[in-house]
Amino acid sequence: MTEIGLPEHVRVCLFDLDGVLTPTALIHAAAWKEMFDEFLRRRAAADSQEFRPFDAKSDYDAYVDGRPRADGVRTFLASRDIELPEGDEDDPPERETVHGLGNRKNDLVVRKIRDEGVKPYPGSVRYVEAVRAAGLRTAVVSSSANCRDVLVAAGIEHLMDVRVDGLTAKELGLRGKPKPDTFLEAARQLGVGADHAAVFEDALVGMDAGREGRFGYVVGVDRVGQAEELRKHGADTVVTDLAELLGRRA
């Protein structure tokens, strides 16, 4: 056993970005809320219905966290029995289509990152540095098309040997979480099978991906008080900060 909290058979670590390496999950949740609330308020007024806002905790966790952007739009709208045209990927943000709403949300995220900046979780940086010092290779796996911008803004791009993000998924035709495709691609690029890779995720759909992909170890990162749900969805262990794994034997 190692003292980085992982079984000996693990040779590479696959880290989600938002909520695991950086607190940008909070930025994403705020952007989803701002976009959906504007849309829902306008729709409620047009239909003379009561406005029911997007919940940045329960709705975010259940319907959009960890999913590719368009999937998040579709899943949340389906929860409210709302159907919109798919539209095109380059739809302007004011267009009421699945892609239009997704692009509006992305514009808000980019603005918030630019205005507020990004700092990584200190415990995550310590842990990734320890993992690399122990000889394990690392990858970031994210559904975000802004992944590299966030890594650069947070000053941690140099800690990742491989990046598989929303742009990679589009280029290679990979299915997003809860399917394991992006994690499997990262393991492949690092030269190992899933059984020799550890997945680090804070989203329930990320846990589902880890379980379906049969990865060698799955670490749930509980930033919002959902430890039991992370375990139910496949986490082998749950921590509130990656630094908790330092000095621990799996």
GUSE-304173 format. One record per residue (C-alpha): x, y, z; residue in one letter. Coordinates in steps of 0.25 Angstrom, whole numbers, plus 5000, padded with zeros to 4 digits. Example, Ala and Ser with C-alpha at 12.3 -4.5 7.8 and 13.67 -1.06 7.14 Angstrom:
// residues 2
<r u="5049" v="4982" w="5031" r="A"/>
<r u="5055" v="4996" w="5029" r="S"/>
//
This chain:
// residues 250
<r u="5000" v="5000" w="5000" r="M"/>
<r u="5004" v="5014" w="4997" r="T"/>
<r u="5003" v="5026" w="5007" r="E"/>
<r u="4995" v="5034" w="4997" r="I"/>
<r u="4983" v="5027" w="5001" r="G"/>
<r u="4983" v="5018" w="4988" r="L"/>
<r u="4984" v="5003" w="4986" r="P"/>
<r u="4998" v="4998" w="4981" r="E"/>
<r u="4992" v="4994" w="4967" r="H"/>
<r u="4988" v="5009" w="4964" r="V"/>
<r u="4998" v="5015" w="4954" r="R"/>
<r u="4991" v="5028" w="4949" r="V"/>
<r u="4981" v="5038" w="4955" r="C"/>
<r u="4969" v="5044" w="4948" r="L"/>
<r u="4964" v="5057" w="4954" r="F"/>
<r u="4951" v="5064" w="4951" r="D"/>
<r u="4953" v="5079" w="4951" r="L"/>
<r u="4942" v="5087" w="4956" r="D"/>
<r u="4940" v="5083" w="4971" r="G"/>
<r u="4952" v="5074" w="4972" r="V"/>
<r u="4964" v="5083" w="4967" r="L"/>
<r u="4957" v="5096" w="4967" r="T"/>
<r u="4945" v="5103" w="4974" r="P"/>
<r u="4939" v="5106" w="4960" r="T"/>
<r u="4927" v="5097" w="4963" r="A"/>
<r u="4922" v="5109" w="4971" r="L"/>
<r u="4924" v="5118" w="4959" r="I"/>
<r u="4917" v="5108" w="4950" r="H"/>
<r u="4905" v="5106" w="4959" r="A"/>
<r u="4904" v="5121" w="4960" r="A"/>
<r u="4904" v="5123" w="4945" r="A"/>
<r u="4894" v="5112" w="4943" r="W"/>
<r u="4885" v="5118" w="4953" r="K"/>
<r u="4886" v="5132" w="4947" r="E"/>
<r u="4883" v="5126" w="4933" r="M"/>
<r u="4872" v="5117" w="4937" r="F"/>
<r u="4865" v="5127" w="4946" r="D"/>
<r u="4865" v="5138" w="4935" r="E"/>
<r u="4859" v="5128" w="4925" r="F"/>
<r u="4849" v="5122" w="4935" r="L"/>
<r u="4844" v="5136" w="4940" r="R"/>
<r u="4842" v="5140" w="4926" r="R"/>
<r u="4834" v="5127" w="4922" r="R"/>
<r u="4826" v="5128" w="4935" r="A"/>
<r u="4822" v="5143" w="4932" r="A"/>
<r u="4818" v="5139" w="4918" r="A"/>
<r u="4809" v="5128" w="4922" r="D"/>
<r u="4804" v="5135" w="4935" r="S"/>
<r u="4810" v="5124" w="4943" r="Q"/>
<r u="4817" v="5125" w="4957" r="E"/>
<r u="4832" v="5126" w="4955" r="F"/>
<r u="4840" v="5114" w="4962" r="R"/>
<r u="4855" v="5117" w="4962" r="P"/>
<r u="4866" v="5108" w="4959" r="F"/>
<r u="4872" v="5102" w="4972" r="D"/>
<r u="4887" v="5104" w="4972" r="A"/>
<r u="4888" v="5092" w="4981" r="K"/>
<r u="4878" v="5081" w="4978" r="S"/>
<r u="4875" v="5084" w="4964" r="D"/>
<r u="4890" v="5086" w="4961" r="Y"/>
<r u="4894" v="5073" w="4968" r="D"/>
<r u="4883" v="5065" w="4961" r="A"/>
<r u="4882" v="5070" w="4947" r="Y"/>
<r u="4895" v="5078" w="4942" r="V"/>
<r u="4907" v="5075" w="4951" r="D"/>
<r u="4918" v="5068" w="4943" r="G"/>
<r u="4909" v="5067" w="4931" r="R"/>
<r u="4913" v="5072" w="4917" r="P"/>
<r u="4907" v="5086" w="4916" r="R"/>
<r u="4895" v="5082" w="4906" r="A"/>
<r u="4892" v="5070" w="4914" r="D"/>
<r u="4891" v="5078" w="4926" r="G"/>
<r u="4881" v="5088" w="4919" r="V"/>
<r u="4873" v="5076" w="4914" r="R"/>
<r u="4872" v="5068" w="4927" r="T"/>
<r u="4868" v="5080" w="4936" r="F"/>
<r u="4858" v="5085" w="4925" r="L"/>
<r u="4852" v="5071" w="4925" r="A"/>
<r u="4851" v="5071" w="4940" r="S"/>
<r u="4841" v="5083" w="4938" r="R"/>
<r u="4834" v="5077" w="4926" r="D"/>
<r u="4840" v="5087" w="4917" r="I"/>
<r u="4843" v="5084" w="4903" r="E"/>
<r u="4852" v="5093" w="4894" r="L"/>
<r u="4858" v="5092" w="4880" r="P"/>
<r u="4872" v="5086" w="4880" r="E"/>
<r u="4877" v="5098" w="4871" r="G"/>
<r u="4891" v="5098" w="4867" r="D"/>
<r u="4904" v="5098" w="4875" r="E"/>
<r u="4907" v="5113" w="4870" r="D"/>
<r u="4893" v="5118" w="4874" r="D"/>
<r u="4894" v="5132" w="4880" r="P"/>
<r u="4892" v="5132" w="4895" r="P"/>
<r u="4879" v="5140" w="4894" r="E"/>
<r u="4872" v="5129" w="4886" r="R"/>
<r u="4863" v="5119" w="4893" r="E"/>
<r u="4869" v="5106" w="4889" r="T"/>
<r u="4876" v="5096" w="4896" r="V"/>
<r u="4889" v="5101" w="4891" r="H"/>
<r u="4885" v="5115" w="4892" r="G"/>
<r u="4883" v="5114" w="4907" r="L"/>
<r u="4896" v="5106" w="4908" r="G"/>
<r u="4904" v="5117" w="4901" r="N"/>
<r u="4898" v="5127" w="4910" r="R"/>
<r u="4902" v="5119" w="4923" r="K"/>
<r u="4916" v="5118" w="4917" r="N"/>
<r u="4917" v="5133" w="4914" r="D"/>
<r u="4913" v="5135" w="4929" r="L"/>
<r u="4924" v="5125" w="4934" r="V"/>
<r u="4935" v="5131" w="4925" r="V"/>
<r u="4931" v="5145" w="4931" r="R"/>
<r u="4931" v="5141" w="4945" r="K"/>
<r u="4945" v="5134" w="4944" r="I"/>
<r u="4950" v="5146" w="4937" r="R"/>
<r u="4944" v="5155" w="4948" r="D"/>
<r u="4946" v="5147" w="4960" r="E"/>
<r u="4959" v="5139" w="4956" r="G"/>
<r u="4962" v="5124" w="4960" r="V"/>
<r u="4970" v="5119" w="4972" r="K"/>
<r u="4972" v="5104" w="4973" r="P"/>
<r u="4968" v="5096" w="4986" r="Y"/>
<r u="4982" v="5096" w="4994" r="P"/>
<r u="4979" v="5082" w="4999" r="G"/>
<r u="4977" v="5077" w="4985" r="S"/>
<r u="4990" v="5084" w="4980" r="V"/>
<r u="4998" v="5077" w="4992" r="R"/>
<r u="4992" v="5064" w="4988" r="Y"/>
<r u="4995" v="5064" w="4973" r="V"/>
<r u="5009" v="5068" w="4976" r="E"/>
<r u="5010" v="5057" w="4986" r="A"/>
<r u="5004" v="5047" w="4975" r="V"/>
<r u="5014" v="5052" w="4965" r="R"/>
<r u="5026" v="5051" w="4974" r="A"/>
<r u="5022" v="5036" w="4977" r="A"/>
<r u="5023" v="5034" w="4962" r="G"/>
<r u="5009" v="5033" w="4958" r="L"/>
<r u="5004" v="5041" w="4945" r="R"/>
<r u="4992" v="5050" w="4945" r="T"/>
<r u="4981" v="5055" w="4936" r="A"/>
<r u="4970" v="5065" w="4937" r="V"/>
<r u="4956" v="5060" w="4932" r="V"/>
<r u="4945" v="5070" w="4931" r="S"/>
<r u="4933" v="5072" w="4923" r="S"/>
<r u="4936" v="5087" w="4922" r="S"/>
<r u="4941" v="5094" w="4909" r="A"/>
<r u="4948" v="5104" w="4918" r="N"/>
<r u="4957" v="5094" w="4925" r="C"/>
<r u="4970" v="5099" w="4920" r="R"/>
<r u="4967" v="5113" w="4923" r="D"/>
<r u="4963" v="5109" w="4937" r="V"/>
<r u="4976" v="5101" w="4939" r="L"/>
<r u="4984" v="5113" w="4934" r="V"/>
<r u="4977" v="5123" w="4943" r="A"/>
<r u="4979" v="5114" w="4955" r="A"/>
<r u="4994" v="5112" w="4952" r="G"/>
<r u="4993" v="5097" w="4952" r="I"/>
<r u="4993" v="5093" w="4937" r="E"/>
<r u="5008" v="5088" w="4939" r="H"/>
<r u="5003" v="5077" w="4949" r="L"/>
<r u="4995" v="5070" w="4938" r="M"/>
<r u="5001" v="5060" w="4928" r="D"/>
<r u="4988" v="5059" w="4920" r="V"/>
<r u="4976" v="5067" w="4918" r="R"/>
<r u="4962" v="5061" w="4914" r="V"/>
<r u="4952" v="5072" w="4913" r="D"/>
<r u="4939" v="5076" w="4906" r="G"/>
<r u="4947" v="5080" w="4894" r="L"/>
<r u="4954" v="5066" w="4894" r="T"/>
<r u="4940" v="5059" w="4895" r="A"/>
<r u="4934" v="5067" w="4884" r="K"/>
<r u="4947" v="5064" w="4875" r="E"/>
<r u="4947" v="5049" w="4878" r="L"/>
<r u="4932" v="5047" w="4879" r="G"/>
<r u="4933" v="5042" w="4894" r="L"/>
<r u="4920" v="5041" w="4902" r="R"/>
<r u="4920" v="5050" w="4915" r="G"/>
<r u="4918" v="5046" w="4929" r="K"/>
<r u="4911" v="5038" w="4935" r="P"/>
<r u="4917" v="5029" w="4923" r="K"/>
<r u="4932" v="5026" w="4926" r="P"/>
<r u="4937" v="5030" w="4912" r="D"/>
<r u="4945" v="5042" w="4916" r="T"/>
<r u="4952" v="5035" w="4928" r="F"/>
<r u="4955" v="5023" w="4919" r="L"/>
<r u="4961" v="5032" w="4909" r="E"/>
<r u="4970" v="5039" w="4919" r="A"/>
<r u="4975" v="5025" w="4924" r="A"/>
<r u="4978" v="5021" w="4910" r="R"/>
<r u="4986" v="5033" w="4907" r="Q"/>
<r u="4994" v="5030" w="4920" r="L"/>
<r u="4996" v="5016" w="4915" r="G"/>
<r u="4988" v="5008" w="4926" r="V"/>
<r u="4975" v="5001" w="4927" r="G"/>
<r u="4964" v="5005" w="4935" r="A"/>
<r u="4968" v="4995" w="4946" r="D"/>
<r u="4981" v="5003" w="4949" r="H"/>
<r u="4974" v="5017" w="4949" r="A"/>
<r u="4968" v="5024" w="4961" r="A"/>
<r u="4957" v="5034" w="4958" r="V"/>
<r u="4955" v="5046" w="4967" r="F"/>
<r u="4941" v="5052" w="4966" r="E"/>
<r u="4931" v="5061" w="4974" r="D"/>
<r u="4919" v="5059" w="4965" r="A"/>
<r u="4909" v="5047" w="4966" r="L"/>
<r u="4910" v="5045" w="4951" r="V"/>
<r u="4925" v="5044" w="4952" r="G"/>
<r u="4923" v="5033" w="4962" r="M"/>
<r u="4914" v="5026" w="4952" r="D"/>
<r u="4925" v="5027" w="4942" r="A"/>
<r u="4935" v="5022" w="4951" r="G"/>
<r u="4927" v="5010" w="4955" r="R"/>
<r u="4922" v="5007" w="4940" r="E"/>
<r u="4937" v="5008" w="4935" r="G"/>
<r u="4942" v="4998" w="4946" r="R"/>
<r u="4953" v="5007" w="4950" r="F"/>
<r u="4963" v="5002" w="4960" r="G"/>
<r u="4959" v="5012" w="4971" r="Y"/>
<r u="4949" v="5023" w="4972" r="V"/>
<r u="4950" v="5035" w="4982" r="V"/>
<r u="4938" v="5043" w="4985" r="G"/>
<r u="4941" v="5058" w="4988" r="V"/>
<r u="4930" v="5063" w="4997" r="D"/>
<r u="4929" v="5078" w="4997" r="R"/>
<r u="4914" v="5079" w="4999" r="V"/>
<r u="4910" v="5069" w="5009" r="G"/>
<r u="4907" v="5057" w="5000" r="Q"/>
<r u="4916" v="5047" w="5005" r="A"/>
<r u="4906" v="5036" w="5007" r="E"/>
<r u="4901" v="5038" w="4992" r="E"/>
<r u="4915" v="5038" w="4987" r="L"/>
<r u="4917" v="5024" w="4994" r="R"/>
<r u="4904" v="5019" w="4988" r="K"/>
<r u="4908" v="5023" w="4974" r="H"/>
<r u="4921" v="5016" w="4975" r="G"/>
<r u="4932" v="5023" w="4983" r="A"/>
<r u="4942" v="5014" w="4990" r="D"/>
<r u="4945" v="5025" w="4999" r="T"/>
<r u="4940" v="5039" w="5002" r="V"/>
<r u="4948" v="5051" w="5007" r="V"/>
<r u="4945" v="5065" w="5009" r="T"/>
<r u="4959" v="5070" w="5004" r="D"/>
<r u="4969" v="5062" w="4996" r="L"/>
<r u="4980" v="5065" w="5006" r="A"/>
<r u="4972" v="5055" w="5016" r="E"/>
<r u="4978" v="5044" w="5007" r="L"/>
<r u="4993" v="5048" w="5010" r="L"/>
<r u="4999" v="5038" w="5020" r="G"/>
<r u="4987" v="5029" w="5019" r="R"/>
<r u="4988" v="5014" w="5014" r="R"/>
<r u="4976" v="5010" w="5005" r="A"/>
//
